[in-house]
């Protein structure tokens, strides 16, 4: 019978920070710290030898940083739960993109650490191990978001005109129908259009695509993301009043919602 106590690895290039976190984890209980690493490369060596359940990772480290390490772990066959511990709040969005379970700001308080461990405790092993966890989500209806005239799309001769977006991939220009788009991501002065088949480059900035796609049921949930609300499967409430949208694609893509857009999104979803 396997040991039920979760095994923890602490990854931080500063020894005092590792010692402080080890002490707090001892106070919190319910986990066993069985490893420490001063770099991402050292952490990967330890993880290759031992199956850790939870990995606490600092972000700003020399060489391979914490975000790179988390992405490497997320791509592994068995992914441990990842919790970031950092002095910098500006990396929170990037943490969502590598599916971290929680994001702790130094100095970490004992109560906040226990909250993070409680989230991690509900994580099962396997490929879903790094999915962002939250209290039971508010499931959205399975019915698709209204399109056609109800969604504000333009009609011609009594029929719906299929809105398409010009994109580029491998030197080719393609036209992607709006109802194939999961979400659009800002990338400098351009945009990345994500579909179930892959991602494409659009030479239009996100603001221009928002103007075209908003009447078709798309919503700007963040300054960096435009989402087709028909593709939203769940709304996950996070700590601090934040929301995360889980999409209906096979990978269950998660998109963060900025606080200032939360109220408008709730109104759009009838929440």
N, C-alpha and C positions, 0 to 999 in steps of 0.2 A: 504494500500500500504506500503510495507516495507521500512524502512529507507535505502536510497542508500549509505550512508556514511559507509565505512568499519569500523568495531569495532576491536580495537587493544588491545592485551594483551602483556605486557612486562614481561619477566621472566629473572631475574638476581639476584644472591645472594648478590650483592653489591648495596646498596641504591644510592650512587652517580652515578653509571652507569645507573641505571634506570631513575634517574632525568635528566641526560644528554640526554638520548635517547628520553624521553618524550618531552624535550625542542626542540630537533631537529625535532621531528615529528610534533610539533606545528608549527614550521617554514615551514616545507614541505607542510603542509595542506593536504586536501582531505581525511584524516582519523580522527578517534576519539579514543583517548586512554581512555578506560573505565576500565582498570584493570592493576594491578601490582602484581607480585608474587616474593617472595624471594627464592623459591625452586620449584622443579618440583612437589612435592606433593601438595603444595599450589596451583600451577597452575592447576593441575587436578581438584581440588575442584572448582575453579573458572570456568573452562571450562564446568564442569557438570551443572553449574547454568546459564551460558550465552553462547550463540553461537557466538564465536569470528570468525571474518573473517581472521585476520592475527595475528600470534603469533611470536614475536621476542624472540629468545631464546639464552641465553648464554650457552656455552658448559661445561666449567669447573665449576661445582657446587657440593657441598657436597651431599652425598646420591645419589639419582637418578640423573644422569647427563643429559645434554641437548639432547644428542643423544638418550638416552633411552626414554626421554620424547617425542621426535619427532617420534620415532618408535611407541610408544603407540598411539599417535595422528593419525599416518598414518593407524593404524589398526582399527580406530574408524569408525562408520557408516558415520558420517559427519566429514571430516577432514578439519581443517582450513589450510590456506596457512602458511607455516613455513619459516621463514627467520632467519638464524643464525647470531648472533653478538658476535664475540669472539676475543680475543687477539692472538689466535694461528692459524696459517695457515695450520698446519699439519693435521687438521681434515677434510679438504675439501673433500677427497675421501669418508670418512664415511658419510659426509653430502649428497653426491650424492646417497648413498645407502638407505637413508631414504627419498629421493625425496624432498629435500629442494628446495625452489624456488630461494634462493640466499644465499650468504655467505659473510658477511661483516666483515672486520677486524677493530678492534678498534685502534685508535680513528676513528670514522665514520665521513666522511665529508657530508655536506648537499647535494651536487650534487650526490654523490654515493648513499645516502639514497633515493633520489628522483628516481634514476634509479631502485632501488629495488622495490619501490612502484609502478612504472610503470609496472614492470613485474607482480607484484601481482595483479594489476588492471585487467589483462587479464585472471585471474584465475576464473573459475566458481565454484560454490559450488558443493558438492557431492563427490563421491569417487575419482574423478580426481583432487581434490583441491590441493594436494601437489605435483603434477607433475612439474618437472623442466621446467620452461618456457624460451623461447628465441625468437628472431626474427623469422619470417616465415622460417621453415626448408626447406632444399633442399631435396625433396622427391626422393627416389631412385626408379629405375624401378621395376615393379612387377615381372619381369622375374627372375627366380632363378639364383644364381651364377653358372657359368659353373662347371660341375663335369665331371667325366669320364676322358678321355684323355686330354680335354681342361683344366681341373683343375689339371692335373699332377698326377692323381691317377694311381696305378699300374694295368696293365691289364694282364690277362692270357688267352691264347687261343682265343684272339679276344674279350673277354668279360671283364667287369669291376669286379675287386675283391672288395668286400665290406669290407672296413676297419672297424675294431671294436676295442673297448677299454675295457679292463677288469676293472670292478669296483666292489665295495663291498657295501652291504646294508643289515642290520639286520642279519649279520653273513653269508650271501650268496654271492658268487662270480657270477657276471652276465657279459655278453658281450653286450655292447651297440654299435649299429651301428653309425658311424660318422655322418650320415645324420639325426640322431635323436638328436644330441647335439646342444644346443643353444649357450652355452659358457662354458668355463672352468675357474675356479677361483683358484688362488694359495692359499694354506693353509699350512703354515710352509713348511715341506719337502714333502708334499703330494699335492693333488689337489682335488677340488670339481668339478664334472662334472654335469652340469645343463641341463636337458631336459624338455620337456613339461610335462612329467609324474612325475618329481621330481628331486632330486639331489642325487648324489652318491659319494662315496669316491674312488679316484684312488690313489694307492701307488706310482705312478710315479709323479715326480715333474713337474711343468708347462713347464720347458725347454724341457723335454723329450717328453711331449705330443705335444708341438709345433713342434718338429722335425717330428713327425708322421703325424700330422694333417695339417700342412701348405700346403702340396701338394694337399690337398682336399678342399682348399678354406678357410681355417682358417687363421686369422691374429692376431698377438700379438699387441693389441692396447694400452696396459699398462703393466707394469711389473707384475701386478696382474691379468690380464685378457687376455684370448685367445678367439676370437669370430668367429663364422661361418658367413662370410660375406653374405651368402645366406639368413641369418635370419635377416639382417638389414633392417628395414623399412624406417627409417628416419635418417638424420644427422642433429643434432641440434647445431647451432653455439652459443657459450656462450660468456660471457664477457672475455676479456683478450686473445682472440684467441683460447680458449679451445673449444673442440667439445664433444658432447655426442651422442652416438648411441642409438636409440630406436629400440628394437628388435620386431619381428613380433609375439611374443607369446601373449597369451590372456591378460596378465598383462602389456604388453608394457615395459618390463624390460629396464632400461637405464644403459648404461655402459660408464664411462668416458674414454676419449682418452688422453693420456699424450701428452704434447706439442712436445716432441722430436720425437714422432711417427706420428704426424699429417700429415706431408708432405708425408711420405710413404703411409699412409692410403689413402690420396687423390689420389695419383697416382694409387693405387690398385683399387679405385672406379671410376677412370676416371674423377675426379672432377677438 
